[in-house]
């Protein structure tokens, strides 16, 4: 990987310059907090948890979403993979996707583009 390929995203809470070579302690902290809850948390509840909000349950990427996206996202992950990485159910992934698509369809630009193709 070149230096550019190894460059960390600016949103990293640890403000790393490069992708992590070891497990990210903030990501591990977040994943433990998620795992120790007996129920699926709301977005508001999850935002209050300690650790990195970008943590994903993917050991080979050191639990870092940014490393995962650079090294493993040549093809989109399945709903099952997304659910596993984020400690949620597949039904939650499908529900969030449906809600997001509904919101996208409401954007004026998308509506305008849709009207042009009709």
PDB file as gemmi writes it, atoms N, CA and C in Angstrom:
CRYST1    1.000    1.000    1.000  90.00  90.00  90.00 P 1                      
ATOM      1  N   UNK A   1       0.832  -1.180   0.000  1.00  0.00           N  
ATOM      2  CA  UNK A   1       0.000   0.000   0.000  1.00  0.00           C  
ATOM      3  C   UNK A   1       0.878   1.246   0.000  1.00  0.00           C  
ATOM      4  N   UNK A   2       0.532   2.214  -0.823  1.00  0.00           N  
ATOM      5  CA  UNK A   2       1.269   3.474  -0.817  1.00  0.00           C  
ATOM      6  C   UNK A   2       0.858   4.279   0.404  1.00  0.00           C  
ATOM      7  N   UNK A   3       1.603   5.357   0.661  1.00  0.00           N  
ATOM      8  CA  UNK A   3       1.270   6.216   1.807  1.00  0.00           C  
ATOM      9  C   UNK A   3      -0.143   6.764   1.689  1.00  0.00           C  
ATOM     10  N   UNK A   4      -0.560   7.112   0.473  1.00  0.00           N  
ATOM     11  CA  UNK A   4      -1.908   7.640   0.252  1.00  0.00           C  
ATOM     12  C   UNK A   4      -2.960   6.576   0.586  1.00  0.00           C  
ATOM     13  N   UNK A   5      -2.694   5.322   0.204  1.00  0.00           N  
ATOM     14  CA  UNK A   5      -3.622   4.235   0.485  1.00  0.00           C  
ATOM     15  C   UNK A   5      -3.692   3.922   1.976  1.00  0.00           C  
ATOM     16  N   UNK A   6      -2.639   4.207   2.689  1.00  0.00           N  
ATOM     17  CA  UNK A   6      -2.555   3.900   4.117  1.00  0.00           C  
ATOM     18  C   UNK A   6      -2.996   5.084   4.984  1.00  0.00           C  
ATOM     19  N   UNK A   7      -3.395   6.169   4.356  1.00  0.00           N  
ATOM     20  CA  UNK A   7      -3.776   7.387   5.071  1.00  0.00           C  
ATOM     21  C   UNK A   7      -5.109   7.193   5.798  1.00  0.00           C  
ATOM     22  N   UNK A   8      -5.140   7.627   7.052  1.00  0.00           N  
ATOM     23  CA  UNK A   8      -6.348   7.481   7.872  1.00  0.00           C  
ATOM     24  C   UNK A   8      -7.344   8.587   7.561  1.00  0.00           C  
ATOM     25  N   UNK A   9      -8.604   8.266   7.689  1.00  0.00           N  
ATOM     26  CA  UNK A   9      -9.690   9.221   7.511  1.00  0.00           C  
ATOM     27  C   UNK A   9      -9.618  10.271   8.626  1.00  0.00           C  
ATOM     28  N   UNK A  10      -9.951  11.491   8.295  1.00  0.00           N  
ATOM     29  CA  UNK A  10      -9.880  12.603   9.257  1.00  0.00           C  
ATOM     30  C   UNK A  10     -10.901  12.473  10.382  1.00  0.00           C  
ATOM     31  N   UNK A  11     -11.898  11.622  10.222  1.00  0.00           N  
ATOM     32  CA  UNK A  11     -12.925  11.462  11.254  1.00  0.00           C  
ATOM     33  C   UNK A  11     -12.503  10.528  12.379  1.00  0.00           C  
ATOM     34  N   UNK A  12     -11.313   9.975  12.305  1.00  0.00           N  
ATOM     35  CA  UNK A  12     -10.820   9.056  13.341  1.00  0.00           C  
ATOM     36  C   UNK A  12     -10.738   9.782  14.680  1.00  0.00           C  
ATOM     37  N   UNK A  13     -11.415   9.269  15.723  1.00  0.00           N  
ATOM     38  CA  UNK A  13     -11.378   9.918  17.041  1.00  0.00           C  
ATOM     39  C   UNK A  13      -9.978   9.948  17.659  1.00  0.00           C  
ATOM     40  N   UNK A  14      -9.124   9.002  17.257  1.00  0.00           N  
ATOM     41  CA  UNK A  14      -7.756   8.967  17.786  1.00  0.00           C  
ATOM     42  C   UNK A  14      -6.823   9.880  16.994  1.00  0.00           C  
ATOM     43  N   UNK A  15      -7.343  10.442  15.919  1.00  0.00           N  
ATOM     44  CA  UNK A  15      -6.573  11.326  15.042  1.00  0.00           C  
ATOM     45  C   UNK A  15      -5.293  10.662  14.531  1.00  0.00           C  
ATOM     46  N   UNK A  16      -5.423   9.372  14.170  1.00  0.00           N  
ATOM     47  CA  UNK A  16      -4.288   8.648  13.614  1.00  0.00           C  
ATOM     48  C   UNK A  16      -3.949   9.208  12.234  1.00  0.00           C  
ATOM     49  N   UNK A  17      -2.697   9.169  11.881  1.00  0.00           N  
ATOM     50  CA  UNK A  17      -2.258   9.610  10.554  1.00  0.00           C  
ATOM     51  C   UNK A  17      -2.390   8.470   9.537  1.00  0.00           C  
ATOM     52  N   UNK A  18      -2.210   7.217  10.028  1.00  0.00           N  
ATOM     53  CA  UNK A  18      -2.275   6.049   9.164  1.00  0.00           C  
ATOM     54  C   UNK A  18      -3.265   5.032   9.724  1.00  0.00           C  
ATOM     55  N   UNK A  19      -3.701   4.127   8.866  1.00  0.00           N  
ATOM     56  CA  UNK A  19      -4.610   3.064   9.295  1.00  0.00           C  
ATOM     57  C   UNK A  19      -3.966   2.254  10.415  1.00  0.00           C  
ATOM     58  N   UNK A  20      -4.748   1.779  11.377  1.00  0.00           N  
ATOM     59  CA  UNK A  20      -4.171   1.061  12.516  1.00  0.00           C  
ATOM     60  C   UNK A  20      -3.553  -0.282  12.115  1.00  0.00           C  
ATOM     61  N   UNK A  21      -2.397  -0.574  12.715  1.00  0.00           N  
ATOM     62  CA  UNK A  21      -1.709  -1.851  12.480  1.00  0.00           C  
ATOM     63  C   UNK A  21      -2.108  -2.870  13.543  1.00  0.00           C  
ATOM     64  N   UNK A  22      -2.688  -2.402  14.636  1.00  0.00           N  
ATOM     65  CA  UNK A  22      -3.140  -3.249  15.739  1.00  0.00           C  
ATOM     66  C   UNK A  22      -4.601  -2.937  16.023  1.00  0.00           C  
ATOM     67  N   UNK A  23      -5.204  -3.759  16.877  1.00  0.00           N  
ATOM     68  CA  UNK A  23      -6.589  -3.501  17.248  1.00  0.00           C  
ATOM     69  C   UNK A  23      -6.724  -2.099  17.821  1.00  0.00           C  
ATOM     70  N   UNK A  24      -7.768  -1.417  17.397  1.00  0.00           N  
ATOM     71  CA  UNK A  24      -8.027  -0.065  17.899  1.00  0.00           C  
ATOM     72  C   UNK A  24      -8.683  -0.182  19.283  1.00  0.00           C  
ATOM     73  N   UNK A  25      -8.049   0.382  20.320  1.00  0.00           N  
ATOM     74  CA  UNK A  25      -8.626   0.250  21.666  1.00  0.00           C  
ATOM     75  C   UNK A  25      -9.991   0.927  21.798  1.00  0.00           C  
ATOM     76  N   UNK A  26     -10.206   2.032  21.078  1.00  0.00           N  
ATOM     77  CA  UNK A  26     -11.511   2.694  21.144  1.00  0.00           C  
ATOM     78  C   UNK A  26     -12.589   1.853  20.462  1.00  0.00           C  
ATOM     79  N   UNK A  27     -12.228   1.195  19.383  1.00  0.00           N  
ATOM     80  CA  UNK A  27     -13.182   0.323  18.699  1.00  0.00           C  
ATOM     81  C   UNK A  27     -13.534  -0.878  19.573  1.00  0.00           C  
ATOM     82  N   UNK A  28     -12.526  -1.459  20.206  1.00  0.00           N  
ATOM     83  CA  UNK A  28     -12.762  -2.605  21.098  1.00  0.00           C  
ATOM     84  C   UNK A  28     -13.670  -2.183  22.253  1.00  0.00           C  
ATOM     85  N   UNK A  29     -13.435  -0.993  22.798  1.00  0.00           N  
ATOM     86  CA  UNK A  29     -14.269  -0.469  23.893  1.00  0.00           C  
ATOM     87  C   UNK A  29     -15.719  -0.349  23.440  1.00  0.00           C  
ATOM     88  N   UNK A  30     -15.953   0.187  22.249  1.00  0.00           N  
ATOM     89  CA  UNK A  30     -17.318   0.347  21.728  1.00  0.00           C  
ATOM     90  C   UNK A  30     -17.977  -1.014  21.501  1.00  0.00           C  
ATOM     91  N   UNK A  31     -17.240  -1.940  20.903  1.00  0.00           N  
ATOM     92  CA  UNK A  31     -17.814  -3.266  20.632  1.00  0.00           C  
ATOM     93  C   UNK A  31     -18.168  -4.006  21.920  1.00  0.00           C  
ATOM     94  N   UNK A  32     -17.331  -3.862  22.937  1.00  0.00           N  
ATOM     95  CA  UNK A  32     -17.647  -4.482  24.235  1.00  0.00           C  
ATOM     96  C   UNK A  32     -18.902  -3.859  24.840  1.00  0.00           C  
ATOM     97  N   UNK A  33     -19.022  -2.545  24.738  1.00  0.00           N  
ATOM     98  CA  UNK A  33     -20.205  -1.858  25.270  1.00  0.00           C  
ATOM     99  C   UNK A  33     -21.466  -2.326  24.534  1.00  0.00           C  
ATOM    100  N   UNK A  34     -21.366  -2.486  23.212  1.00  0.00           N  
ATOM    101  CA  UNK A  34     -22.515  -2.969  22.440  1.00  0.00           C  
ATOM    102  C   UNK A  34     -22.865  -4.404  22.809  1.00  0.00           C  
ATOM    103  N   UNK A  35     -21.856  -5.232  22.952  1.00  0.00           N  
ATOM    104  CA  UNK A  35     -22.056  -6.645  23.261  1.00  0.00           C  
ATOM    105  C   UNK A  35     -22.669  -6.841  24.649  1.00  0.00           C  
ATOM    106  N   UNK A  36     -22.353  -5.958  25.575  1.00  0.00           N  
ATOM    107  CA  UNK A  36     -22.835  -6.101  26.952  1.00  0.00           C  
ATOM    108  C   UNK A  36     -24.260  -5.605  27.149  1.00  0.00           C  
ATOM    109  N   UNK A  37     -24.883  -5.082  26.116  1.00  0.00           N  
ATOM    110  CA  UNK A  37     -26.280  -4.663  26.215  1.00  0.00           C  
ATOM    111  C   UNK A  37     -27.180  -5.844  25.901  1.00  0.00           C  
ATOM    112  N   UNK A  38     -28.253  -5.954  26.642  1.00  0.00           N  
ATOM    113  CA  UNK A  38     -29.155  -7.090  26.464  1.00  0.00           C  
ATOM    114  C   UNK A  38     -30.174  -6.864  25.351  1.00  0.00           C  
ATOM    115  N   UNK A  39     -30.213  -5.655  24.788  1.00  0.00           N  
ATOM    116  CA  UNK A  39     -31.175  -5.352  23.724  1.00  0.00           C  
ATOM    117  C   UNK A  39     -30.496  -4.531  22.638  1.00  0.00           C  
ATOM    118  N   UNK A  40     -31.136  -4.476  21.470  1.00  0.00           N  
ATOM    119  CA  UNK A  40     -30.650  -3.587  20.423  1.00  0.00           C  
ATOM    120  C   UNK A  40     -30.928  -2.168  20.865  1.00  0.00           C  
ATOM    121  N   UNK A  41     -29.912  -1.326  20.778  1.00  0.00           N  
ATOM    122  CA  UNK A  41     -30.039   0.053  21.232  1.00  0.00           C  
ATOM    123  C   UNK A  41     -30.579   0.950  20.128  1.00  0.00           C  
ATOM    124  N   UNK A  42     -31.253   2.010  20.539  1.00  0.00           N  
ATOM    125  CA  UNK A  42     -31.663   3.024  19.573  1.00  0.00           C  
ATOM    126  C   UNK A  42     -30.410   3.806  19.180  1.00  0.00           C  
ATOM    127  N   UNK A  43     -30.505   4.576  18.130  1.00  0.00           N  
ATOM    128  CA  UNK A  43     -29.360   5.384  17.695  1.00  0.00           C  
ATOM    129  C   UNK A  43     -28.938   6.350  18.809  1.00  0.00           C  
ATOM    130  N   UNK A  44     -29.920   6.933  19.472  1.00  0.00           N  
ATOM    131  CA  UNK A  44     -29.633   7.869  20.563  1.00  0.00           C  
ATOM    132  C   UNK A  44     -28.886   7.173  21.703  1.00  0.00           C  
ATOM    133  N   UNK A  45     -29.330   5.969  22.067  1.00  0.00           N  
ATOM    134  CA  UNK A  45     -28.675   5.208  23.140  1.00  0.00           C  
ATOM    135  C   UNK A  45     -27.257   4.804  22.728  1.00  0.00           C  
ATOM    136  N   UNK A  46     -27.130   4.376  21.481  1.00  0.00           N  
ATOM    137  CA  UNK A  46     -25.813   3.945  21.001  1.00  0.00           C  
ATOM    138  C   UNK A  46     -24.823   5.106  20.962  1.00  0.00           C  
ATOM    139  N   UNK A  47     -25.301   6.292  20.629  1.00  0.00           N  
ATOM    140  CA  UNK A  47     -24.419   7.463  20.571  1.00  0.00           C  
ATOM    141  C   UNK A  47     -23.821   7.808  21.928  1.00  0.00           C  
ATOM    142  N   UNK A  48     -24.443   7.359  23.002  1.00  0.00           N  
ATOM    143  CA  UNK A  48     -23.956   7.650  24.350  1.00  0.00           C  
ATOM    144  C   UNK A  48     -22.878   6.659  24.811  1.00  0.00           C  
ATOM    145  N   UNK A  49     -22.688   5.578  24.049  1.00  0.00           N  
ATOM    146  CA  UNK A  49     -21.711   4.557  24.445  1.00  0.00           C  
ATOM    147  C   UNK A  49     -20.284   5.078  24.297  1.00  0.00           C  
ATOM    148  N   UNK A  50     -19.375   4.557  25.128  1.00  0.00           N  
ATOM    149  CA  UNK A  50     -17.968   4.955  25.004  1.00  0.00           C  
ATOM    150  C   UNK A  50     -17.318   4.305  23.781  1.00  0.00           C  
ATOM    151  N   UNK A  51     -16.186   4.847  23.362  1.00  0.00           N  
ATOM    152  CA  UNK A  51     -15.419   4.246  22.277  1.00  0.00           C  
ATOM    153  C   UNK A  51     -15.676   4.898  20.943  1.00  0.00           C  
ATOM    154  N   UNK A  52     -15.131   4.282  19.910  1.00  0.00           N  
ATOM    155  CA  UNK A  52     -15.189   4.831  18.549  1.00  0.00           C  
ATOM    156  C   UNK A  52     -16.529   4.517  17.875  1.00  0.00           C  
ATOM    157  N   UNK A  53     -17.223   5.542  17.381  1.00  0.00           N  
ATOM    158  CA  UNK A  53     -18.496   5.304  16.699  1.00  0.00           C  
ATOM    159  C   UNK A  53     -18.318   4.611  15.341  1.00  0.00           C  
ATOM    160  N   UNK A  54     -17.081   4.513  14.846  1.00  0.00           N  
ATOM    161  CA  UNK A  54     -16.798   3.876  13.563  1.00  0.00           C  
ATOM    162  C   UNK A  54     -16.390   2.414  13.731  1.00  0.00           C  
ATOM    163  N   UNK A  55     -16.448   1.887  14.934  1.00  0.00           N  
ATOM    164  CA  UNK A  55     -16.036   0.512  15.202  1.00  0.00           C  
ATOM    165  C   UNK A  55     -16.921  -0.476  14.450  1.00  0.00           C  
ATOM    166  N   UNK A  56     -16.288  -1.517  13.908  1.00  0.00           N  
ATOM    167  CA  UNK A  56     -17.035  -2.602  13.273  1.00  0.00           C  
ATOM    168  C   UNK A  56     -16.472  -3.928  13.754  1.00  0.00           C  
ATOM    169  N   UNK A  57     -17.298  -4.929  13.752  1.00  0.00           N  
ATOM    170  CA  UNK A  57     -16.912  -6.244  14.244  1.00  0.00           C  
ATOM    171  C   UNK A  57     -16.214  -7.026  13.129  1.00  0.00           C  
ATOM    172  N   UNK A  58     -15.005  -6.594  12.783  1.00  0.00           N  
ATOM    173  CA  UNK A  58     -14.225  -7.246  11.729  1.00  0.00           C  
ATOM    174  C   UNK A  58     -12.763  -7.264  12.176  1.00  0.00           C  
ATOM    175  N   UNK A  59     -12.369  -8.409  12.693  1.00  0.00           N  
ATOM    176  CA  UNK A  59     -11.055  -8.555  13.313  1.00  0.00           C  
ATOM    177  C   UNK A  59      -9.913  -8.245  12.351  1.00  0.00           C  
ATOM    178  N   UNK A  60      -9.994  -8.686  11.096  1.00  0.00           N  
ATOM    179  CA  UNK A  60      -8.903  -8.502  10.132  1.00  0.00           C  
ATOM    180  C   UNK A  60      -8.645  -7.023   9.804  1.00  0.00           C  
ATOM    181  N   UNK A  61      -9.612  -6.168  10.059  1.00  0.00           N  
ATOM    182  CA  UNK A  61      -9.415  -4.731   9.824  1.00  0.00           C  
ATOM    183  C   UNK A  61      -9.165  -4.000  11.139  1.00  0.00           C  
ATOM    184  N   UNK A  62      -8.808  -4.754  12.172  1.00  0.00           N  
ATOM    185  CA  UNK A  62      -8.517  -4.199  13.500  1.00  0.00           C  
ATOM    186  C   UNK A  62      -9.705  -3.444  14.084  1.00  0.00           C  
ATOM    187  N   UNK A  63     -10.902  -3.873  13.684  1.00  0.00           N  
ATOM    188  CA  UNK A  63     -12.169  -3.304  14.157  1.00  0.00           C  
ATOM    189  C   UNK A  63     -12.368  -1.857  13.699  1.00  0.00           C  
ATOM    190  N   UNK A  64     -11.624  -1.433  12.685  1.00  0.00           N  
ATOM    191  CA  UNK A  64     -11.673  -0.058  12.176  1.00  0.00           C  
ATOM    192  C   UNK A  64     -12.419  -0.020  10.848  1.00  0.00           C  
ATOM    193  N   UNK A  65     -13.516   0.730  10.811  1.00  0.00           N  
ATOM    194  CA  UNK A  65     -14.298   0.850   9.573  1.00  0.00           C  
ATOM    195  C   UNK A  65     -13.464   1.410   8.432  1.00  0.00           C  
ATOM    196  N   UNK A  66     -12.625   2.389   8.712  1.00  0.00           N  
ATOM    197  CA  UNK A  66     -11.857   3.031   7.655  1.00  0.00           C  
ATOM    198  C   UNK A  66     -10.850   2.062   7.029  1.00  0.00           C  
ATOM    199  N   UNK A  67     -10.233   1.239   7.859  1.00  0.00           N  
ATOM    200  CA  UNK A  67      -9.318   0.216   7.342  1.00  0.00           C  
ATOM    201  C   UNK A  67     -10.114  -0.819   6.541  1.00  0.00           C  
ATOM    202  N   UNK A  68     -11.251  -1.223   7.072  1.00  0.00           N  
ATOM    203  CA  UNK A  68     -12.107  -2.194   6.379  1.00  0.00           C  
ATOM    204  C   UNK A  68     -12.511  -1.671   5.001  1.00  0.00           C  
ATOM    205  N   UNK A  69     -12.946  -0.429   4.944  1.00  0.00           N  
ATOM    206  CA  UNK A  69     -13.427   0.102   3.670  1.00  0.00           C  
ATOM    207  C   UNK A  69     -12.314   0.188   2.632  1.00  0.00           C  
ATOM    208  N   UNK A  70     -11.096   0.497   3.048  1.00  0.00           N  
ATOM    209  CA  UNK A  70      -9.988   0.580   2.086  1.00  0.00           C  
ATOM    210  C   UNK A  70      -9.489  -0.785   1.649  1.00  0.00           C  
ATOM    211  N   UNK A  71      -9.543  -1.769   2.533  1.00  0.00           N  
ATOM    212  CA  UNK A  71      -8.950  -3.065   2.220  1.00  0.00           C  
ATOM    213  C   UNK A  71      -9.940  -4.128   1.766  1.00  0.00           C  
ATOM    214  N   UNK A  72     -11.222  -3.988   2.101  1.00  0.00           N  
ATOM    215  CA  UNK A  72     -12.157  -5.075   1.849  1.00  0.00           C  
ATOM    216  C   UNK A  72     -13.402  -4.712   1.052  1.00  0.00           C  
ATOM    217  N   UNK A  73     -13.631  -3.449   0.763  1.00  0.00           N  
ATOM    218  CA  UNK A  73     -14.881  -3.078   0.108  1.00  0.00           C  
ATOM    219  C   UNK A  73     -14.778  -2.974  -1.408  1.00  0.00           C  
ATOM    220  N   UNK A  74     -14.235  -3.996  -2.052  1.00  0.00           N  
ATOM    221  CA  UNK A  74     -14.238  -4.036  -3.507  1.00  0.00           C  
ATOM    222  C   UNK A  74     -15.637  -4.369  -4.009  1.00  0.00           C  
ATOM    223  N   UNK A  75     -16.376  -5.093  -3.194  1.00  0.00           N  
ATOM    224  CA  UNK A  75     -17.778  -5.402  -3.485  1.00  0.00           C  
ATOM    225  C   UNK A  75     -18.579  -5.056  -2.226  1.00  0.00           C  
ATOM    226  N   UNK A  76     -19.806  -4.617  -2.392  1.00  0.00           N  
ATOM    227  CA  UNK A  76     -20.606  -4.263  -1.209  1.00  0.00           C  
ATOM    228  C   UNK A  76     -20.829  -5.469  -0.296  1.00  0.00           C  
ATOM    229  N   UNK A  77     -20.787  -5.264   1.011  1.00  0.00           N  
ATOM    230  CA  UNK A  77     -21.050  -6.374   1.936  1.00  0.00           C  
ATOM    231  C   UNK A  77     -22.534  -6.743   1.919  1.00  0.00           C  
ATOM    232  N   UNK A  78     -22.820  -7.988   2.252  1.00  0.00           N  
ATOM    233  CA  UNK A  78     -24.207  -8.456   2.312  1.00  0.00           C  
ATOM    234  C   UNK A  78     -24.883  -7.889   3.563  1.00  0.00           C  
ATOM    235  N   UNK A  79     -26.212  -7.988   3.594  1.00  0.00           N  
ATOM    236  CA  UNK A  79     -26.958  -7.545   4.775  1.00  0.00           C  
ATOM    237  C   UNK A  79     -26.495  -8.298   6.016  1.00  0.00           C  
ATOM    238  N   UNK A  80     -26.221  -9.580   5.845  1.00  0.00           N  
ATOM    239  CA  UNK A  80     -25.768 -10.406   6.971  1.00  0.00           C  
ATOM    240  C   UNK A  80     -24.414  -9.910   7.492  1.00  0.00           C  
ATOM    241  N   UNK A  81     -23.483  -9.567   6.577  1.00  0.00           N  
ATOM    242  CA  UNK A  81     -22.180  -9.047   6.992  1.00  0.00           C  
ATOM    243  C   UNK A  81     -22.325  -7.710   7.708  1.00  0.00           C  
ATOM    244  N   UNK A  82     -23.175  -6.833   7.173  1.00  0.00           N  
ATOM    245  CA  UNK A  82     -23.398  -5.527   7.796  1.00  0.00           C  
ATOM    246  C   UNK A  82     -23.964  -5.710   9.203  1.00  0.00           C  
ATOM    247  N   UNK A  83     -24.924  -6.600   9.342  1.00  0.00           N  
ATOM    248  CA  UNK A  83     -25.526  -6.859  10.651  1.00  0.00           C  
ATOM    249  C   UNK A  83     -24.471  -7.358  11.638  1.00  0.00           C  
ATOM    250  N   UNK A  84     -23.645  -8.303  11.201  1.00  0.00           N  
ATOM    251  CA  UNK A  84     -22.607  -8.859  12.083  1.00  0.00           C  
ATOM    252  C   UNK A  84     -21.603  -7.786  12.495  1.00  0.00           C  
ATOM    253  N   UNK A  85     -21.155  -6.979  11.534  1.00  0.00           N  
ATOM    254  CA  UNK A  85     -20.134  -5.963  11.833  1.00  0.00           C  
ATOM    255  C   UNK A  85     -20.641  -4.888  12.779  1.00  0.00           C  
ATOM    256  N   UNK A  86     -21.944  -4.666  12.790  1.00  0.00           N  
ATOM    257  CA  UNK A  86     -22.501  -3.594  13.608  1.00  0.00           C  
ATOM    258  C   UNK A  86     -23.299  -4.093  14.807  1.00  0.00           C  
ATOM    259  N   UNK A  87     -23.260  -5.398  15.045  1.00  0.00           N  
ATOM    260  CA  UNK A  87     -23.956  -5.993  16.179  1.00  0.00           C  
ATOM    261  C   UNK A  87     -25.448  -5.668  16.203  1.00  0.00           C  
ATOM    262  N   UNK A  88     -26.085  -5.776  15.034  1.00  0.00           N  
ATOM    263  CA  UNK A  88     -27.532  -5.578  14.939  1.00  0.00           C  
ATOM    264  C   UNK A  88     -28.116  -6.763  14.168  1.00  0.00           C  
ATOM    265  N   UNK A  89     -29.422  -6.844  14.130  1.00  0.00           N  
ATOM    266  CA  UNK A  89     -30.070  -7.935  13.401  1.00  0.00           C  
ATOM    267  C   UNK A  89     -30.148  -7.614  11.907  1.00  0.00           C  
ATOM    268  N   UNK A  90     -30.317  -8.631  11.103  1.00  0.00           N  
ATOM    269  CA  UNK A  90     -30.482  -8.446   9.655  1.00  0.00           C  
ATOM    270  C   UNK A  90     -31.758  -7.650   9.398  1.00  0.00           C  
ATOM    271  N   UNK A  91     -32.798  -7.890  10.206  1.00  0.00           N  
ATOM    272  CA  UNK A  91     -34.046  -7.122  10.065  1.00  0.00           C  
ATOM    273  C   UNK A  91     -33.803  -5.629  10.275  1.00  0.00           C  
ATOM    274  N   UNK A  92     -32.943  -5.286  11.217  1.00  0.00           N  
ATOM    275  CA  UNK A  92     -32.618  -3.880  11.454  1.00  0.00           C  
ATOM    276  C   UNK A  92     -31.911  -3.288  10.238  1.00  0.00           C  
ATOM    277  N   UNK A  93     -30.979  -4.023   9.656  1.00  0.00           N  
ATOM    278  CA  UNK A  93     -30.268  -3.556   8.464  1.00  0.00           C  
ATOM    279  C   UNK A  93     -31.259  -3.293   7.338  1.00  0.00           C  
ATOM    280  N   UNK A  94     -32.175  -4.234   7.110  1.00  0.00           N  
ATOM    281  CA  UNK A  94     -33.163  -4.083   6.041  1.00  0.00           C  
ATOM    282  C   UNK A  94     -34.092  -2.901   6.316  1.00  0.00           C  
ATOM    283  N   UNK A  95     -34.489  -2.726   7.552  1.00  0.00           N  
ATOM    284  CA  UNK A  95     -35.368  -1.628   7.924  1.00  0.00           C  
ATOM    285  C   UNK A  95     -34.683  -0.277   7.711  1.00  0.00           C  
ATOM    286  N   UNK A  96     -33.424  -0.175   8.126  1.00  0.00           N  
ATOM    287  CA  UNK A  96     -32.677   1.076   7.960  1.00  0.00           C  
ATOM    288  C   UNK A  96     -32.475   1.376   6.474  1.00  0.00           C  
ATOM    289  N   UNK A  97     -32.183   0.339   5.698  1.00  0.00           N  
ATOM    290  CA  UNK A  97     -32.001   0.525   4.252  1.00  0.00           C  
ATOM    291  C   UNK A  97     -33.291   1.032   3.611  1.00  0.00           C  
ATOM    292  N   UNK A  98     -34.411   0.432   3.977  1.00  0.00           N  
ATOM    293  CA  UNK A  98     -35.707   0.841   3.423  1.00  0.00           C  
ATOM    294  C   UNK A  98     -36.007   2.293   3.789  1.00  0.00           C  
ATOM    295  N   UNK A  99     -35.753   2.653   5.043  1.00  0.00           N  
ATOM    296  CA  UNK A  99     -35.985   4.023   5.500  1.00  0.00           C  
ATOM    297  C   UNK A  99     -35.082   5.003   4.756  1.00  0.00           C  
ATOM    298  N   UNK A 100     -33.808   4.635   4.574  1.00  0.00           N  
ATOM    299  CA  UNK A 100     -32.858   5.506   3.874  1.00  0.00           C  
ATOM    300  C   UNK A 100     -33.275   5.712   2.418  1.00  0.00           C  
ATOM    301  N   UNK A 101     -33.682   4.644   1.755  1.00  0.00           N  
ATOM    302  CA  UNK A 101     -34.117   4.762   0.361  1.00  0.00           C  
ATOM    303  C   UNK A 101     -35.354   5.650   0.250  1.00  0.00           C  
ATOM    304  N   UNK A 102     -36.258   5.528   1.219  1.00  0.00           N  
ATOM    305  CA  UNK A 102     -37.438   6.389   1.234  1.00  0.00           C  
ATOM    306  C   UNK A 102     -37.061   7.863   1.369  1.00  0.00           C  
ATOM    307  N   UNK A 103     -36.088   8.142   2.221  1.00  0.00           N  
ATOM    308  CA  UNK A 103     -35.631   9.527   2.404  1.00  0.00           C  
ATOM    309  C   UNK A 103     -34.943  10.048   1.146  1.00  0.00           C  
ATOM    310  N   UNK A 104     -34.147   9.195   0.505  1.00  0.00           N  
ATOM    311  CA  UNK A 104     -33.451   9.606  -0.722  1.00  0.00           C  
ATOM    312  C   UNK A 104     -34.455   9.974  -1.804  1.00  0.00           C  
ATOM    313  N   UNK A 105     -35.519   9.201  -1.913  1.00  0.00           N  
ATOM    314  CA  UNK A 105     -36.534   9.456  -2.936  1.00  0.00           C  
ATOM    315  C   UNK A 105     -37.234  10.795  -2.733  1.00  0.00           C  
ATOM    316  N   UNK A 106     -37.192  11.319  -1.519  1.00  0.00           N  
ATOM    317  CA  UNK A 106     -37.858  12.587  -1.209  1.00  0.00           C  
ATOM    318  C   UNK A 106     -36.995  13.812  -1.530  1.00  0.00           C  
ATOM    319  N   UNK A 107     -35.708  13.634  -1.823  1.00  0.00           N  
ATOM    320  CA  UNK A 107     -34.850  14.764  -2.178  1.00  0.00           C  
ATOM    321  C   UNK A 107     -35.346  15.389  -3.477  1.00  0.00           C  
ATOM    322  N   UNK A 108     -35.350  16.706  -3.517  1.00  0.00           N  
ATOM    323  CA  UNK A 108     -35.822  17.422  -4.705  1.00  0.00           C  
ATOM    324  C   UNK A 108     -35.044  17.003  -5.946  1.00  0.00           C  
ATOM    325  N   UNK A 109     -33.748  16.880  -5.840  1.00  0.00           N  
ATOM    326  CA  UNK A 109     -32.919  16.498  -6.984  1.00  0.00           C  
ATOM    327  C   UNK A 109     -33.326  15.134  -7.530  1.00  0.00           C  
ATOM    328  N   UNK A 110     -33.575  14.177  -6.644  1.00  0.00           N  
ATOM    329  CA  UNK A 110     -33.975  12.836  -7.069  1.00  0.00           C  
ATOM    330  C   UNK A 110     -35.356  12.885  -7.710  1.00  0.00           C  
ATOM    331  N   UNK A 111     -36.256  13.663  -7.133  1.00  0.00           N  
ATOM    332  CA  UNK A 111     -37.597  13.801  -7.708  1.00  0.00           C  
ATOM    333  C   UNK A 111     -37.514  14.426  -9.097  1.00  0.00           C  
ATOM    334  N   UNK A 112     -36.679  15.468  -9.230  1.00  0.00           N  
ATOM    335  CA  UNK A 112     -36.509  16.125 -10.529  1.00  0.00           C  
ATOM    336  C   UNK A 112     -35.944  15.151 -11.569  1.00  0.00           C  
ATOM    337  N   UNK A 113     -34.961  14.359 -11.169  1.00  0.00           N  
ATOM    338  CA  UNK A 113     -34.364  13.391 -12.085  1.00  0.00           C  
ATOM    339  C   UNK A 113     -35.396  12.339 -12.485  1.00  0.00           C  
ATOM    340  N   UNK A 114     -36.208  11.921 -11.531  1.00  0.00           N  
ATOM    341  CA  UNK A 114     -37.240  10.922 -11.802  1.00  0.00           C  
ATOM    342  C   UNK A 114     -38.267  11.476 -12.795  1.00  0.00           C  
ATOM    343  N   UNK A 115     -38.649  12.752 -12.624  1.00  0.00           N  
ATOM    344  CA  UNK A 115     -39.618  13.369 -13.513  1.00  0.00           C  
ATOM    345  C   UNK A 115     -39.065  13.515 -14.929  1.00  0.00           C  
ATOM    346  N   UNK A 116     -37.751  13.716 -15.054  1.00  0.00           N  
ATOM    347  CA  UNK A 116     -37.133  13.851 -16.383  1.00  0.00           C  
ATOM    348  C   UNK A 116     -37.146  12.546 -17.147  1.00  0.00           C  
ATOM    349  N   UNK A 117     -37.096  11.418 -16.446  1.00  0.00           N  
ATOM    350  CA  UNK A 117     -37.053  10.134 -17.124  1.00  0.00           C  
ATOM    351  C   UNK A 117     -38.455   9.607 -17.439  1.00  0.00           C  
ATOM    352  N   UNK A 118     -39.477  10.206 -16.871  1.00  0.00           N  
ATOM    353  CA  UNK A 118     -40.865   9.747 -17.122  1.00  0.00           C  
ATOM    354  C   UNK A 118     -41.361  10.159 -18.490  1.00  0.00           C  
TER     355      UNK A 118                                                      
END                                                                             
